[in-house]
Amino acid sequence: MAGGIFVVLGGAFAVAARGYGLGSWDEMGAGMFPFVLGLALVGFGVAVAVPVLRGGGEQTPGLSRLPWRAIVCVSAAVVSFAYLLPSVGLIPATATTVFVTCLASPATSLVKAVLGTAGITVACYVIFVVALQLRLPLFGS
């Protein structure tokens, strides 16, 4: 199933990238990089799917059911970052996103989640604001 998803997504990106103009290998257009990445994703998807279709794939232990908690938490984290960044700023949006993502694993304790949130939030500040000098609102808009 994962191989099929990779093939479909990679193919869609490759087809969409052609609309941006590929250019040539000497003078690449805007669509060349996403086109090549889309084709690479298709190749990866085929490489994942072929052994399973031949009957040589193996079931990963512990994946007999979908990890709904992880799916919901990671999806909520991505959506929350997109909505929070413009209104509350980089620091609260990043902290919320990391903390919600930490909740995806039942093995993560509250202390680990708080420490991870603090560490990644500080790292994002240092990388994006200090090192790259991006002008992002830190708190509020």
C-alpha positions in Angstrom: 0.0 0.0 0.0 2.8 2.4 0.9 4.5 1.7 -2.5 1.2 2.5 -4.3 0.9 5.8 -2.4 4.5 6.7 -3.3 3.8 6.0 -7.0 0.6 8.0 -7.1 2.0 11.0 -5.3 5.3 11.0 -7.2 3.5 10.7 -10.5 1.2 13.6 -9.6 4.1 15.8 -8.6 6.0 14.9 -11.8 3.0 15.7 -14.0 2.3 18.9 -12.2 5.9 20.0 -12.3 5.9 19.8 -16.1 3.6 22.8 -16.1 6.4 25.0 -14.6 8.7 24.3 -17.5 11.5 21.8 -17.2 14.2 23.6 -19.2 17.3 21.7 -20.0 20.0 20.0 -17.9 22.3 23.0 -18.6 19.6 25.6 -17.8 17.1 24.0 -15.5 13.6 25.5 -15.3 11.4 25.9 -12.2 9.8 22.5 -12.7 13.0 20.4 -13.1 13.7 19.8 -9.4 10.1 18.7 -8.5 9.9 16.7 -11.7 13.1 14.7 -10.8 12.0 14.3 -7.2 8.6 13.0 -8.4 10.2 10.5 -10.6 12.5 9.4 -7.8 9.4 8.9 -5.5 7.8 6.8 -8.2 11.0 4.7 -8.4 11.1 4.3 -4.7 7.4 3.3 -4.6 8.0 0.6 -7.2 11.0 -0.6 -5.3 8.9 -0.9 -2.2 5.9 -2.5 -3.9 7.6 -5.1 -6.2 8.9 -7.4 -3.4 5.5 -7.5 -1.8 3.7 -8.2 -5.1 6.1 -11.1 -5.7 5.2 -12.5 -2.3 8.5 -11.8 -0.7 7.4 -9.0 1.6 7.1 -9.5 5.3 4.6 -8.3 7.9 6.2 -5.8 10.3 5.4 -7.0 13.9 3.2 -4.7 15.8 1.6 -3.0 12.8 -1.5 -5.1 12.7 -3.6 -2.0 13.3 -3.3 1.7 12.4 -1.7 3.9 15.0 -4.6 6.3 15.2 -3.2 8.3 18.1 0.0 9.1 16.1 -2.0 9.9 13.0 -4.3 12.3 14.8 -1.6 14.0 16.8 0.8 14.6 14.0 -2.0 15.8 11.7 -3.3 18.2 14.4 0.3 19.5 15.0 0.8 20.4 11.3 -2.6 22.1 11.1 -2.1 23.9 14.3 1.2 25.3 13.2 -0.3 26.6 9.9 -3.1 28.4 11.8 -1.1 29.6 14.8 2.0 31.0 13.1 0.4 34.1 11.6 -1.6 34.9 14.7 0.5 34.0 17.8 4.0 34.0 16.3 6.9 31.6 15.9 7.6 30.7 19.5 4.1 29.7 20.7 3.3 28.0 17.3 6.5 26.0 17.4 6.0 25.0 21.0 2.4 23.9 20.5 3.3 21.9 17.4 6.2 20.1 19.1 4.2 19.4 22.2 1.2 18.0 20.3 3.6 15.9 18.2 5.2 14.5 21.4 1.8 13.3 22.5 1.7 10.9 19.5 3.8 8.4 21.3 2.3 6.8 24.4 5.9 6.1 25.6 6.7 9.8 25.9 6.4 11.2 29.4 5.3 14.7 30.2 8.8 15.7 31.3 10.3 14.4 28.0 7.6 16.3 26.0 8.3 19.5 27.8 12.1 19.2 27.5 11.7 18.3 23.8 9.4 21.2 23.2 11.8 23.7 24.9 14.8 22.3 23.0 13.2 22.3 19.6 11.6 25.7 20.1 15.0 27.2 21.1 16.7 25.5 18.1 14.1 26.9 15.7 14.6 30.4 17.1 18.4 30.1 16.7 18.2 28.6 13.2 15.5 30.8 11.7 15.8 34.1 13.6 19.4 34.3 14.7 21.3 32.4 12.0 19.1 32.9 8.9 17.8 36.3 10.1 14.3 35.7 8.9 11.9 38.4 10.1 9.3 36.3 11.7 7.0 37.6 14.5 8.1 35.9 17.7 5.0 36.6 19.7 1.7 37.8 18.1 1.3 39.5 14.8 
